[in-house]
Amino acid sequence: MKLYHFTARELTSLLSRLQGNAALIMEDGVAFALNSTLSLLYAVRMLMNQSRDGYLSPELRVERAEDCELILRYLMRRCARVSGWTA
């Protein structure tokens, strides 16, 4: 799934909550497995180097359905908060 307009802190916070195997896919097709904090930070740093405006828009692959649901719930809460649908 493609994620849009994330800060580095927001992205690392979300990805650190995933339970199963996940990978960040770079623009050039290189995939970084997120099985350790070091690989997560390195992948985020690579994304930051590719970013033009300071926001990250990575492609993410997850294996567990629960992780996909967690990300989708997060995105829905984020959308509701930004649009003013919730207090």
Backbone as a chain_set.jsonl record, in Angstrom:
{"seq": "MKLYHFTARELTSLLSRLQGNAALIMEDGVAFALNSTLSLLYAVRMLMNQSRDGYLSPELRVERAEDCELILRYLMRRCARVSGWTA", "coords": {"N": [[0.834, -1.165, 0.0], [0.396, 2.28, -0.579], [1.617, 5.007, 1.17], [1.014, 8.377, 2.103], [2.405, 11.617, 2.554], [3.756, 11.698, 5.167], [5.472, 12.467, 8.196], [8.835, 11.857, 9.322], [8.905, 11.05, 12.001], [6.226, 10.378, 12.494], [5.898, 8.248, 10.697], [7.832, 6.329, 11.609], [6.804, 5.855, 14.151], [4.336, 4.659, 13.551], [5.165, 2.381, 12.072], [6.659, 1.009, 13.962], [4.787, -0.247, 15.494], [3.886, -2.43, 14.125], [3.372, -5.942, 13.88], [4.016, -8.188, 12.313], [6.002, -9.308, 9.459], [7.309, -6.715, 7.465], [7.927, -4.417, 4.771], [9.599, -1.623, 3.403], [9.33, 0.009, 0.369], [11.424, 1.504, -1.892], [11.604, 4.305, -4.221], [13.112, 3.47, -6.405], [12.68, 0.786, -6.423], [14.019, -0.797, -4.584], [13.801, -2.819, -1.732], [13.375, -2.592, 1.758], [13.572, -4.648, 4.445], [11.783, -4.565, 7.438], [12.695, -5.693, 9.888], [14.195, -5.012, 12.04], [15.124, -2.342, 14.265], [17.256, -0.851, 13.371], [17.305, -1.333, 10.571], [14.843, -0.185, 9.951], [15.273, 2.537, 10.638], [17.344, 3.132, 8.843], [16.039, 2.781, 6.38], [14.086, 4.803, 6.577], [15.752, 7.01, 6.625], [16.814, 6.85, 4.041], [14.475, 7.361, 2.605], [14.051, 9.978, 3.436], [16.186, 11.236, 2.217], [15.356, 11.06, -0.426], [13.158, 12.655, -0.455], [11.545, 15.677, -1.423], [10.156, 17.696, -0.193], [10.305, 17.268, 2.519], [8.436, 15.562, 3.512], [7.378, 12.165, 3.713], [6.527, 9.592, 1.454], [6.107, 6.611, 1.271], [6.027, 3.29, -0.208], [4.512, 0.501, 1.178], [4.739, -2.838, 2.266], [3.014, -5.374, 3.858], [2.688, -8.446, 5.698], [0.84, -9.575, 7.484], [-2.654, -9.582, 8.024], [-3.693, -8.234, 10.197], [-1.854, -6.197, 10.631], [-2.231, -4.663, 8.347], [-4.856, -3.823, 8.808], [-4.41, -2.294, 11.126], [-2.897, -0.175, 10.071], [-4.731, 0.912, 8.252], [-6.799, 1.716, 10.034], [-5.377, 3.671, 11.43], [-4.897, 5.514, 9.342], [-7.537, 6.276, 8.76], [-8.309, 7.53, 11.181], [-6.461, 9.6, 11.147], [-7.213, 11.009, 8.832], [-9.806, 11.8, 9.599], [-9.179, 13.468, 11.755], [-7.656, 15.508, 10.547], [-9.494, 16.556, 8.741], [-11.408, 17.56, 10.373], [-13.586, 16.11, 11.259], [-13.736, 14.879, 13.684], [-13.611, 15.643, 17.175]], "CA": [[0.0, 0.0, 0.0], [1.135, 3.532, -0.685], [1.328, 5.977, 2.22], [1.298, 9.719, 1.603], [2.569, 12.825, 3.378], [4.112, 11.348, 6.536], [6.747, 12.935, 8.732], [9.671, 10.727, 9.718], [8.476, 10.618, 13.338], [4.922, 9.742, 12.346], [6.094, 6.971, 10.011], [8.515, 5.378, 12.487], [5.875, 5.504, 15.214], [3.37, 3.71, 12.999], [5.821, 1.132, 11.683], [7.152, 0.294, 15.14], [3.665, -0.987, 16.079], [3.565, -3.602, 13.314], [3.775, -7.196, 14.524], [4.534, -9.152, 11.344], [7.021, -8.855, 8.523], [6.935, -5.572, 6.639], [9.027, -3.899, 3.959], [9.439, -0.326, 2.749], [9.805, -0.061, -1.009], [11.908, 2.801, -2.348], [11.185, 4.696, -5.57], [13.858, 2.704, -7.403], [12.31, -0.621, -6.314], [14.748, -1.486, -3.525], [12.95, -3.081, -0.578], [14.044, -2.714, 3.045], [12.81, -5.41, 5.431], [11.731, -3.813, 8.69], [12.775, -6.66, 10.963], [14.96, -4.456, 13.153], [15.053, -0.88, 14.373], [18.315, -0.305, 12.532], [16.875, -1.327, 9.165], [13.766, 0.795, 9.865], [15.858, 3.883, 10.622], [18.088, 3.297, 7.6], [15.052, 2.959, 5.305], [13.498, 6.137, 6.729], [16.795, 7.961, 6.205], [16.849, 6.809, 2.577], [13.278, 8.074, 2.159], [14.266, 11.404, 3.682], [17.094, 11.707, 1.165], [14.603, 11.133, -1.679], [12.048, 13.601, -0.31], [11.816, 17.052, -1.85], [9.477, 18.649, 0.681], [10.44, 16.871, 3.911], [7.425, 14.566, 3.844], [7.679, 10.861, 3.148], [5.405, 8.901, 0.815], [6.65, 5.308, 0.881], [5.172, 2.139, -0.453], [4.698, -0.423, 2.291], [4.176, -4.175, 2.117], [2.89, -6.092, 5.123], [2.233, -9.821, 5.515], [-0.296, -9.893, 8.36], [-3.886, -8.814, 7.826], [-3.849, -7.372, 11.368], [-1.025, -5.01, 10.409], [-2.92, -3.869, 7.333], [-5.982, -3.202, 9.496], [-3.863, -1.263, 12.008], [-2.517, 0.966, 9.235], [-5.958, 1.519, 7.734], [-7.446, 2.44, 11.142], [-4.579, 4.872, 11.671], [-5.154, 6.459, 8.255], [-8.888, 6.8, 8.908], [-8.275, 8.49, 12.296], [-5.688, 10.755, 10.685], [-8.061, 11.735, 7.896], [-10.89, 12.417, 10.366], [-8.593, 14.541, 12.561], [-7.243, 16.606, 9.658], [-10.658, 17.149, 8.088], [-12.27, 18.173, 11.367], [-14.756, 15.273, 11.521], [-13.756, 14.502, 15.097], [-13.213, 16.73, 18.087]], "C": [[0.887, 1.24, 0.0], [0.665, 4.465, 0.432], [1.757, 7.348, 1.721], [1.453, 10.728, 2.735], [2.765, 12.507, 4.865], [5.386, 12.061, 6.94], [7.542, 11.694, 9.136], [9.223, 10.178, 11.074], [7.155, 9.849, 13.266], [5.069, 8.356, 11.71], [6.771, 5.946, 10.915], [7.619, 4.951, 13.637], [4.867, 4.468, 14.737], [4.025, 2.363, 12.722], [6.337, 0.337, 12.877], [6.047, -0.524, 15.809], [3.291, -2.233, 15.279], [4.13, -4.861, 13.965], [4.437, -8.178, 13.565], [5.641, -8.571, 10.482], [6.476, -7.721, 7.669], [8.166, -5.113, 5.878], [8.641, -2.541, 3.405], [10.065, -0.424, 1.376], [10.191, 1.343, -1.452], [11.425, 3.074, -3.773], [11.872, 3.878, -6.652], [13.606, 1.201, -7.311], [13.042, -1.394, -5.253], [13.834, -1.619, -2.314], [13.806, -3.227, 0.679], [13.131, -3.47, 3.995], [12.896, -4.679, 6.767], [11.751, -4.75, 9.89], [13.648, -6.19, 12.129], [14.831, -2.939, 13.137], [16.1, -0.231, 13.479], [17.893, -0.255, 11.071], [15.729, -0.345, 8.959], [14.331, 2.209, 9.765], [16.647, 4.144, 9.342], [17.133, 3.541, 6.431], [14.417, 4.339, 5.376], [14.5, 7.203, 6.302], [16.899, 8.004, 4.678], [15.64, 7.547, 1.994], [13.435, 9.578, 2.336], [15.192, 12.001, 2.629], [16.383, 11.873, -0.168], [13.514, 12.202, -1.647], [12.455, 14.997, -0.736], [11.24, 18.07, -0.884], [9.557, 18.295, 2.164], [9.403, 15.86, 4.365], [7.72, 13.281, 3.087], [6.405, 10.233, 2.592], [5.873, 7.532, 0.326], [5.574, 4.318, 0.469], [5.519, 1.125, 0.629], [4.042, -1.75, 1.958], [4.154, -4.837, 3.488], [2.336, -7.482, 4.839], [0.971, -10.122, 6.308], [-1.483, -8.98, 8.063], [-4.108, -7.843, 8.983], [-3.036, -6.088, 11.222], [-1.659, -4.089, 9.381], [-4.103, -3.136, 7.963], [-5.52, -2.084, 10.424], [-3.514, -0.006, 11.213], [-3.761, 1.678, 8.704], [-6.726, 2.275, 8.819], [-6.706, 3.728, 11.446], [-4.864, 5.931, 10.603], [-6.546, 7.07, 8.355], [-8.962, 7.813, 10.054], [-7.545, 9.757, 11.885], [-6.515, 11.628, 9.749], [-9.177, 12.463, 8.638], [-10.365, 13.602, 11.175], [-8.252, 15.749, 11.698], [-8.449, 17.311, 9.054], [-11.611, 17.805, 9.08], [-13.517, 17.369, 11.679], [-14.868, 14.862, 12.971], [-13.264, 15.67, 15.922], [-11.801, 16.54, 18.577]], "O": [[1.999, 1.223, 0.527], [-0.534, 4.681, 0.612], [2.748, 7.469, 1.0], [0.731, 10.693, 3.732], [2.019, 12.996, 5.713], [6.285, 12.242, 6.119], [6.979, 10.608, 9.273], [9.171, 8.962, 11.262], [6.994, 8.805, 13.898], [4.427, 7.401, 12.148], [6.325, 4.801, 10.981], [7.67, 3.795, 14.058], [4.58, 3.505, 15.449], [3.49, 1.321, 13.1], [6.438, -0.888, 12.805], [6.343, -1.409, 16.612], [2.452, -3.015, 15.725], [5.225, -4.847, 14.527], [5.33, -8.925, 13.966], [6.149, -7.481, 10.747], [5.334, -7.759, 7.212], [9.299, -5.381, 6.279], [7.502, -2.329, 2.989], [11.197, -0.886, 1.233], [9.376, 2.264, -1.393], [10.904, 2.183, -4.444], [11.283, 3.618, -7.701], [14.235, 0.422, -8.028], [12.72, -2.56, -5.027], [13.173, -0.66, -1.916], [14.834, -3.903, 0.664], [12.041, -2.999, 4.319], [13.969, -4.231, 7.17], [10.93, -4.624, 10.798], [13.812, -6.92, 13.107], [14.475, -2.339, 12.122], [15.854, 0.825, 12.896], [18.101, 0.757, 10.402], [15.64, 0.273, 7.898], [13.915, 2.988, 8.907], [16.622, 5.256, 8.814], [17.384, 4.404, 5.589], [14.226, 4.984, 4.344], [14.121, 8.195, 5.679], [17.056, 9.076, 4.095], [15.767, 8.272, 1.007], [13.004, 10.358, 1.487], [15.003, 13.14, 2.201], [16.759, 12.733, -0.963], [13.007, 12.607, -2.693], [13.564, 15.45, -0.451], [11.762, 19.178, -0.76], [8.932, 18.965, 2.986], [9.48, 15.353, 5.484], [8.241, 13.302, 1.971], [5.336, 10.335, 3.195], [6.019, 7.311, -0.876], [4.389, 4.489, 0.756], [6.69, 0.924, 0.951], [2.929, -1.79, 1.434], [5.164, -4.856, 4.193], [1.608, -7.683, 3.867], [0.112, -10.864, 5.832], [-1.331, -7.773, 7.876], [-4.648, -6.754, 8.785], [-3.477, -5.018, 11.641], [-1.626, -2.868, 9.533], [-4.325, -1.958, 7.682], [-6.166, -1.039, 10.502], [-3.812, 1.107, 11.649], [-3.828, 2.907, 8.709], [-7.25, 3.358, 8.559], [-7.327, 4.762, 11.691], [-5.05, 7.105, 10.923], [-6.723, 8.253, 8.066], [-9.612, 8.849, 9.914], [-7.962, 10.861, 12.235], [-6.509, 12.853, 9.87], [-9.464, 13.622, 8.338], [-11.036, 14.63, 11.269], [-8.529, 16.886, 12.08], [-8.43, 18.529, 8.873], [-12.523, 18.527, 8.677], [-14.433, 17.895, 12.31], [-15.955, 14.534, 13.447], [-12.586, 16.567, 15.422], [-11.301, 17.357, 19.35]]}, "num_chains": 1, "name": "protein.A"}
